[in-house]
Amino acid sequence: MRFSSVLQVAFAVVVISASPAPKTPSAAPVVNQTTCNGNTYAYNALAGYGFVPSAARDKFGDTIGGIGSSIALDKLAWTKTKSGVYKGILWALPDRGWNTEGTLNFQNRVHKFAINLTPQPNATVADPASPNLQLQYLDTVLLTDPLGKPVTGLDADVTGYISYPGFPILPAATYTGDGFGGAGTGGHRISLDTEGLVLNLDGSFWISDEYGPFVYRFSPLGCMQVAIVPPEAYLPRRNGSLSFSADSPPFYNPNEVIDPENNGVGRDNNQGLEGLTVSPDGRKLFTLIQSALNQEGGLVGNPDRQNARLLEYDITIPLLPKYVAEYVVSLPLYASSKTKFKVAAQSEIHALTSTQFLVLSRDSSAGRGQSSSTSLYRHVDVFDISKATNIKSGSNDAINGSIASSTGVLDAGITAAQYCSFLDYNVNSQLNRFGLHNGGAQDAGLLNEKWESLATVPVNPGVNDGEYFLFSLSDNDFITQNGYLNFGKFQYADESGFNLDNQALVFQISVPLSVKPS
């Protein structure tokens, strides 16, 4: 069934219907549990579900899509009312816009939502709860370059770049017309495929990207302030030169040929810095590549692309970040058939301590709107770097620098992070309590394919009891039959025929009392 929703204004002030009577959470058996380097974590229950409809639009007239690419919760705004309802502010980061049929001149942005969570602990499979998480659209911050000019989601040029005083060279797209296939003067803009989000106390943002793959700091008004370039080993190269293209031709020129299609070294196409988080004290910034670099077995579909690199930066002085350490996180394998295994590439990280992290690792091509409705691996796991080797070195970080063979065999003497399997999204006994499911019919209750965001807030604000809500939103790829971009001037209908809502889940988890997630 399709759950009810209300668009309160033309540009989608979205309120998801919720049950009226708040209830106190009750004790329940643990769904999943893990112990990682002495710390025990428990998944207690699915605590909430909501969605933003696929046709919702922001204040600029554009479709609100892809908001699960990354999220951040304003910890200072999180409250619990006397009636037991939780209220807060959630920031959501779309990626590069609707791109299932080619990239577009979409100006990257961050959306702001007011959220209400009304606990429904007595929901059962036999008597499921209606959506109890409300997401009400409030505002949008458009991202700009250091001079205040718009950035773009268009694929970066195969060669070339853009530069500004005090900044490194940056990926850029040269486009014709308006960049949507219509008339215009053309232009040259910074290319961003935005994937990771951190909200700072002053309202500024750290945002990671796939094209570079770089990490950027933006002011509260969206102006670029800092660009962090990873070591040379991460940077994509074709024919011996820097090449930031992800082989994602524009919508208006779908037959554009990138030669070669795959860059030989550096991050693979669309496998950039997906994971981004700060330590709980706010002094360290961590970013994790989605899967192994290409010289280390990283081509998409390669079962050898397990060894992802994690970068650590000192951001004590935010405008002068300092690269201090690097580690290997060996991603999990899952059985895709009786004889084949695949790597569950990661889509987000979230710091639990300065050495321990949640990581969202998952399969692909399974879920709402996909050929298969059954996901085989969709997890929030835990990894710990306290005993991992710091691989930061001139040779490892140089052009074509490697910490593993081209078949993914980790170099001798390198200890990867401890990896611990934890929370499984796909437990139907929990999903069914909210009318959701993994596998089965292609209906509105089927989970979307792409879950790419994590954020935590306490169940009991101001009380150190180890109980937290873990929020996760899906990236719906802007898939709708009633889509608008280019400030409402470009209309589209995805060729899939689907309308994919922006789904949101809330898990209730327990962590050790010594752990204070970021």
SEVEXDO-885950 format. One line per field, with one value per residue (C-alpha): residue number from 1; x, y, z; residue in three letters. Coordinates in steps of 0.25 Angstrom, whole numbers, always signed. Layout:
num	(NUM;...)
x	(X;...)
y	(Y;...)
z	(Z;...)
residu	(Ala;...)
END
This chain:
num	(1;2;3;4;5;6;7;8;9;10;11;12;13;14;15;16;17;18;19;20;21;22;23;24;25;26;27;28;29;30;31;32;33;34;35;36;37;38;39;40;41;42;43;44;45;46;47;48;49;50;51;52;53;54;55;56;57;58;59;60;61;62;63;64;65;66;67;68;69;70;71;72;73;74;75;76;77;78;79;80;81;82;83;84;85;86;87;88;89;90;91;92;93;94;95;96;97;98;99;100;101;102;103;104;105;106;107;108;109;110;111;112;113;114;115;116;117;118;119;120;121;122;123;124;125;126;127;128;129;130;131;132;133;134;135;136;137;138;139;140;141;142;143;144;145;146;147;148;149;150;151;152;153;154;155;156;157;158;159;160;161;162;163;164;165;166;167;168;169;170;171;172;173;174;175;176;177;178;179;180;181;182;183;184;185;186;187;188;189;190;191;192;193;194;195;196;197;198;199;200;201;202;203;204;205;206;207;208;209;210;211;212;213;214;215;216;217;218;219;220;221;222;223;224;225;226;227;228;229;230;231;232;233;234;235;236;237;238;239;240;241;242;243;244;245;246;247;248;249;250;251;252;253;254;255;256;257;258;259;260;261;262;263;264;265;266;267;268;269;270;271;272;273;274;275;276;277;278;279;280;281;282;283;284;285;286;287;288;289;290;291;292;293;294;295;296;297;298;299;300;301;302;303;304;305;306;307;308;309;310;311;312;313;314;315;316;317;318;319;320;321;322;323;324;325;326;327;328;329;330;331;332;333;334;335;336;337;338;339;340;341;342;343;344;345;346;347;348;349;350;351;352;353;354;355;356;357;358;359;360;361;362;363;364;365;366;367;368;369;370;371;372;373;374;375;376;377;378;379;380;381;382;383;384;385;386;387;388;389;390;391;392;393;394;395;396;397;398;399;400;401;402;403;404;405;406;407;408;409;410;411;412;413;414;415;416;417;418;419;420;421;422;423;424;425;426;427;428;429;430;431;432;433;434;435;436;437;438;439;440;441;442;443;444;445;446;447;448;449;450;451;452;453;454;455;456;457;458;459;460;461;462;463;464;465;466;467;468;469;470;471;472;473;474;475;476;477;478;479;480;481;482;483;484;485;486;487;488;489;490;491;492;493;494;495;496;497;498;499;500;501;502;503;504;505;506;507;508;509;510;511;512;513;514;515;516;517;518)
x	(+0;+4;+5;-2;+6;+2;+9;+6;+11;+14;+29;+27;+26;+25;+18;+17;+5;+8;+0;-5;-2;+12;+17;+28;+38;+37;+48;+50;+60;+72;+71;+86;+98;+113;+126;+137;+150;+143;+131;+118;+107;+92;+81;+69;+58;+53;+48;+43;+39;+36;+38;+38;+29;+37;+29;+33;+40;+49;+47;+54;+44;+53;+50;+55;+62;+75;+74;+80;+93;+97;+90;+94;+85;+87;+90;+86;+72;+69;+58;+48;+34;+27;+17;+29;+30;+44;+47;+59;+66;+72;+81;+81;+90;+86;+97;+98;+84;+75;+85;+79;+79;+92;+97;+91;+95;+89;+94;+98;+91;+87;+73;+68;+56;+49;+46;+37;+38;+26;+30;+22;+28;+16;+15;+15;+15;+1;-3;+8;+9;+7;+19;+23;+34;+30;+40;+35;+43;+49;+60;+71;+85;+91;+106;+115;+130;+139;+134;+120;+117;+108;+115;+109;+106;+111;+122;+135;+143;+153;+164;+165;+161;+157;+166;+164;+174;+178;+171;+177;+173;+158;+150;+141;+131;+130;+115;+108;+94;+88;+94;+80;+79;+73;+78;+88;+102;+109;+119;+130;+127;+133;+128;+123;+117;+114;+113;+117;+112;+117;+110;+119;+115;+116;+106;+117;+118;+129;+125;+132;+131;+133;+139;+152;+151;+152;+146;+141;+137;+125;+121;+107;+102;+108;+121;+133;+144;+154;+157;+165;+172;+175;+189;+193;+189;+175;+174;+169;+178;+175;+186;+196;+189;+179;+165;+153;+142;+134;+130;+116;+112;+103;+88;+89;+100;+98;+107;+120;+131;+141;+154;+158;+145;+152;+163;+175;+179;+172;+158;+149;+137;+127;+135;+140;+140;+126;+129;+131;+130;+137;+142;+132;+142;+141;+156;+158;+152;+151;+148;+147;+148;+136;+144;+159;+166;+168;+183;+178;+168;+157;+149;+134;+129;+143;+143;+157;+153;+152;+163;+157;+166;+162;+168;+170;+171;+174;+163;+167;+169;+157;+163;+176;+173;+185;+187;+192;+189;+183;+178;+172;+158;+155;+141;+132;+129;+115;+111;+104;+102;+106;+120;+122;+125;+124;+129;+119;+124;+122;+113;+115;+123;+120;+129;+126;+140;+153;+156;+143;+133;+119;+120;+109;+113;+103;+100;+94;+83;+73;+61;+50;+50;+62;+62;+63;+55;+63;+76;+86;+95;+90;+97;+102;+115;+126;+141;+152;+166;+173;+182;+182;+195;+197;+200;+203;+216;+222;+222;+208;+202;+210;+204;+200;+204;+199;+196;+191;+193;+184;+177;+174;+184;+188;+203;+211;+212;+199;+188;+175;+164;+156;+143;+131;+117;+106;+92;+84;+74;+68;+61;+47;+42;+46;+42;+28;+25;+24;+18;+32;+39;+52;+49;+35;+26;+30;+21;+23;+27;+39;+52;+59;+73;+82;+84;+95;+94;+96;+93;+91;+84;+81;+68;+68;+74;+83;+84;+96;+90;+96;+82;+82;+74;+81;+75;+77;+71;+71;+76;+65;+73;+62;+54;+40;+30;+27;+41;+47;+61;+68;+59;+47;+49;+53;+43;+46;+40;+50;+49;+48;+33;+35;+33;+43;+40;+51;+50;+55;+58;+61;+68;+69;+83;+91;+105;+115;+114;+128;+124;+118;+115;+118)
y	(+0;+15;+22;+36;+49;+63;+74;+87;+97;+96;+94;+82;+85;+71;+65;+50;+44;+39;+31;+41;+34;+34;+22;+19;+9;-5;-15;-25;-36;-31;-33;-32;-31;-30;-28;-20;-18;-20;-11;-17;-11;-16;-13;-14;-10;-3;+10;+18;+20;+32;+37;+49;+47;+46;+58;+67;+80;+90;+105;+107;+98;+86;+72;+68;+55;+47;+53;+40;+42;+47;+54;+61;+63;+76;+71;+84;+84;+70;+70;+60;+66;+62;+54;+46;+52;+55;+67;+72;+77;+69;+73;+65;+65;+61;+56;+61;+62;+53;+45;+31;+36;+45;+56;+70;+84;+83;+92;+84;+87;+84;+83;+86;+78;+78;+64;+58;+44;+38;+24;+12;+1;-8;-9;-23;-31;-34;-20;-11;+4;+15;+24;+30;+39;+53;+61;+75;+83;+96;+102;+99;+104;+105;+102;+111;+113;+122;+134;+131;+125;+112;+98;+87;+72;+70;+60;+66;+69;+57;+67;+81;+87;+100;+108;+120;+128;+120;+107;+94;+91;+86;+77;+85;+83;+91;+91;+96;+103;+103;+90;+83;+82;+96;+109;+117;+123;+111;+111;+105;+101;+93;+78;+72;+58;+61;+49;+52;+62;+68;+79;+88;+96;+109;+104;+101;+88;+78;+71;+60;+57;+46;+53;+58;+51;+63;+68;+83;+92;+101;+113;+113;+121;+110;+117;+108;+112;+100;+89;+76;+68;+54;+48;+46;+31;+34;+44;+38;+37;+34;+33;+38;+51;+55;+52;+55;+50;+38;+33;+39;+47;+58;+56;+65;+57;+43;+37;+44;+34;+35;+28;+19;+17;+13;+21;+12;+18;+25;+24;+17;+23;+27;+21;+33;+38;+33;+32;+45;+48;+55;+50;+52;+64;+70;+71;+60;+58;+44;+40;+26;+23;+15;+3;+0;+9;+3;+0;-8;-17;-6;-7;-8;-22;-27;-37;-32;-18;-20;-11;+3;+14;+23;+37;+44;+60;+69;+80;+87;+99;+97;+105;+98;+83;+75;+60;+52;+37;+26;+13;+1;-4;-18;-18;-30;-40;-46;-58;-54;-68;-82;-80;-65;-54;-39;-28;-19;-5;+5;+17;+24;+25;+31;+32;+25;+29;+34;+20;+12;+15;+11;+7;+5;-6;-12;-19;-12;-14;-20;-13;-4;-1;-11;-25;-32;-28;-36;-30;-40;-30;-17;-14;-4;-11;-6;-5;-1;+5;+5;-7;-4;+0;+15;+13;+28;+29;+35;+22;+18;+31;+34;+33;+19;+16;+3;-4;-17;-24;-22;-34;-28;-36;-27;-24;-32;-25;-17;-19;-15;-9;-19;-21;-26;-30;-23;-17;-24;-14;-26;-33;-35;-37;-23;-17;-23;-16;-3;-10;-11;-22;-27;-36;-39;-30;-17;-8;+4;-4;-10;-4;+5;+0;+11;+14;+24;+32;+30;+40;+37;+45;+40;+33;+41;+54;+58;+44;+36;+22;+17;+17;+24;+26;+23;+30;+25;+31;+25;+31;+30;+35;+46;+35;+41;+43;+57;+63;+77;+83;+96;+104;+97;+100;+86;+75;+60;+46;+35;+24;+13;+17;+17;+28;+25;+32;+37;+26;+28;+18;+20;+8;+8;+3;+2;+6;+5;+16;+21;+23;+36;+36;+48)
z	(+0;-2;+11;+12;+11;+10;+1;+9;-1;-16;-13;-4;+10;+13;+25;+26;+34;+47;+58;+68;+81;+86;+94;+103;+97;+103;+105;+93;+89;+82;+67;+64;+73;+71;+79;+73;+80;+94;+91;+89;+81;+80;+69;+78;+68;+56;+63;+51;+36;+28;+14;+5;-7;-21;-26;-15;-19;-12;-11;-24;-31;-33;-29;-15;-19;-15;-1;+5;-1;+13;+25;+38;+50;+58;+72;+78;+72;+77;+88;+94;+98;+111;+102;+97;+83;+78;+70;+62;+50;+39;+27;+15;+3;-11;-20;-34;-38;-47;-55;-59;-74;-73;-64;-64;-60;-46;-35;-23;-10;+4;+9;+23;+29;+42;+47;+57;+62;+69;+76;+72;+80;+80;+65;+61;+48;+50;+53;+46;+49;+39;+36;+49;+44;+39;+30;+27;+17;+22;+13;+3;+3;-11;-13;-20;-24;-16;-24;-22;-35;-36;-36;-45;-44;-59;-61;-60;-73;-78;-78;-71;-59;-52;-42;-32;-24;-11;-16;-23;-37;-37;-46;-55;-66;-79;-84;-96;-95;-82;-78;-79;-94;-96;-101;-93;-93;-88;-77;-68;-54;-43;-44;-31;-28;-14;-5;+9;+19;+33;+40;+48;+60;+53;+42;+32;+25;+21;+8;+1;-14;-24;-36;-30;-21;-12;+2;+2;+13;+10;+18;+25;+12;+3;-2;-4;+7;+6;-3;+2;-9;-5;-8;-22;-22;-21;-33;-46;-58;-73;-83;-73;-69;-58;-63;-54;-63;-57;-71;-68;-81;-81;-83;-96;-101;-97;-108;-103;-103;-92;-96;-88;-81;-68;-62;-60;-46;-35;-31;-40;-47;-37;-26;-19;-5;-1;+14;+23;+38;+49;+62;+74;+79;+65;+64;+53;+40;+33;+19;+13;-2;-6;-10;-14;-23;-37;-36;-24;-31;-31;-43;-41;-41;-38;-26;-22;-19;-4;+2;+3;+8;+20;+21;+35;+35;+47;+46;+59;+50;+41;+29;+30;+30;+32;+27;+38;+36;+26;+29;+21;+23;+16;+12;+14;+3;+1;-7;-19;-24;-19;-26;-26;-16;-18;-10;-2;-5;+6;+5;+18;+31;+45;+56;+69;+76;+70;+66;+64;+53;+48;+33;+23;+14;+3;-9;-22;-32;-22;-17;-21;-37;-39;-46;-33;-21;-11;-5;+0;+8;+14;+27;+37;+42;+51;+49;+58;+54;+67;+63;+48;+41;+38;+23;+21;+13;+1;-7;-3;-6;-19;-33;-35;-21;-16;-3;-10;-23;-35;-30;-17;-8;+3;+4;+15;+28;+27;+37;+32;+42;+50;+43;+51;+45;+52;+48;+36;+29;+23;+35;+30;+44;+47;+34;+34;+47;+38;+26;+19;+13;+6;-5;-11;-18;-25;-17;-8;+4;-3;+2;-8;-14;-9;+6;+7;+20;+35;+47;+62;+73;+88;+91;+104;+102;+114;+119;+118;+116;+103;+96;+82;+70;+57;+45;+31;+18;+4;-9;-19;-31;-33;-40;-42;-53;-49;-48;-49;-49;-54;-44;-49;-64;-68;-67;-67;-65;-62;-73;-62;-60;-45;-35;-23;-10;-2;+9;+23;+34;+49;+57;+72;+76;+89;+90;+102;+112;+109;+94;+90;+75;+67)
residu	(Met;Arg;Phe;Ser;Ser;Val;Leu;Gln;Val;Ala;Phe;Ala;Val;Val;Val;Ile;Ser;Ala;Ser;Pro;Ala;Pro;Lys;Thr;Pro;Ser;Ala;Ala;Pro;Val;Val;Asn;Gln;Thr;Thr;Cys;Asn;Gly;Asn;Thr;Tyr;Ala;Tyr;Asn;Ala;Leu;Ala;Gly;Tyr;Gly;Phe;Val;Pro;Ser;Ala;Ala;Arg;Asp;Lys;Phe;Gly;Asp;Thr;Ile;Gly;Gly;Ile;Gly;Ser;Ser;Ile;Ala;Leu;Asp;Lys;Leu;Ala;Trp;Thr;Lys;Thr;Lys;Ser;Gly;Val;Tyr;Lys;Gly;Ile;Leu;Trp;Ala;Leu;Pro;Asp;Arg;Gly;Trp;Asn;Thr;Glu;Gly;Thr;Leu;Asn;Phe;Gln;Asn;Arg;Val;His;Lys;Phe;Ala;Ile;Asn;Leu;Thr;Pro;Gln;Pro;Asn;Ala;Thr;Val;Ala;Asp;Pro;Ala;Ser;Pro;Asn;Leu;Gln;Leu;Gln;Tyr;Leu;Asp;Thr;Val;Leu;Leu;Thr;Asp;Pro;Leu;Gly;Lys;Pro;Val;Thr;Gly;Leu;Asp;Ala;Asp;Val;Thr;Gly;Tyr;Ile;Ser;Tyr;Pro;Gly;Phe;Pro;Ile;Leu;Pro;Ala;Ala;Thr;Tyr;Thr;Gly;Asp;Gly;Phe;Gly;Gly;Ala;Gly;Thr;Gly;Gly;His;Arg;Ile;Ser;Leu;Asp;Thr;Glu;Gly;Leu;Val;Leu;Asn;Leu;Asp;Gly;Ser;Phe;Trp;Ile;Ser;Asp;Glu;Tyr;Gly;Pro;Phe;Val;Tyr;Arg;Phe;Ser;Pro;Leu;Gly;Cys;Met;Gln;Val;Ala;Ile;Val;Pro;Pro;Glu;Ala;Tyr;Leu;Pro;Arg;Arg;Asn;Gly;Ser;Leu;Ser;Phe;Ser;Ala;Asp;Ser;Pro;Pro;Phe;Tyr;Asn;Pro;Asn;Glu;Val;Ile;Asp;Pro;Glu;Asn;Asn;Gly;Val;Gly;Arg;Asp;Asn;Asn;Gln;Gly;Leu;Glu;Gly;Leu;Thr;Val;Ser;Pro;Asp;Gly;Arg;Lys;Leu;Phe;Thr;Leu;Ile;Gln;Ser;Ala;Leu;Asn;Gln;Glu;Gly;Gly;Leu;Val;Gly;Asn;Pro;Asp;Arg;Gln;Asn;Ala;Arg;Leu;Leu;Glu;Tyr;Asp;Ile;Thr;Ile;Pro;Leu;Leu;Pro;Lys;Tyr;Val;Ala;Glu;Tyr;Val;Val;Ser;Leu;Pro;Leu;Tyr;Ala;Ser;Ser;Lys;Thr;Lys;Phe;Lys;Val;Ala;Ala;Gln;Ser;Glu;Ile;His;Ala;Leu;Thr;Ser;Thr;Gln;Phe;Leu;Val;Leu;Ser;Arg;Asp;Ser;Ser;Ala;Gly;Arg;Gly;Gln;Ser;Ser;Ser;Thr;Ser;Leu;Tyr;Arg;His;Val;Asp;Val;Phe;Asp;Ile;Ser;Lys;Ala;Thr;Asn;Ile;Lys;Ser;Gly;Ser;Asn;Asp;Ala;Ile;Asn;Gly;Ser;Ile;Ala;Ser;Ser;Thr;Gly;Val;Leu;Asp;Ala;Gly;Ile;Thr;Ala;Ala;Gln;Tyr;Cys;Ser;Phe;Leu;Asp;Tyr;Asn;Val;Asn;Ser;Gln;Leu;Asn;Arg;Phe;Gly;Leu;His;Asn;Gly;Gly;Ala;Gln;Asp;Ala;Gly;Leu;Leu;Asn;Glu;Lys;Trp;Glu;Ser;Leu;Ala;Thr;Val;Pro;Val;Asn;Pro;Gly;Val;Asn;Asp;Gly;Glu;Tyr;Phe;Leu;Phe;Ser;Leu;Ser;Asp;Asn;Asp;Phe;Ile;Thr;Gln;Asn;Gly;Tyr;Leu;Asn;Phe;Gly;Lys;Phe;Gln;Tyr;Ala;Asp;Glu;Ser;Gly;Phe;Asn;Leu;Asp;Asn;Gln;Ala;Leu;Val;Phe;Gln;Ile;Ser;Val;Pro;Leu;Ser;Val;Lys;Pro;Ser)
END
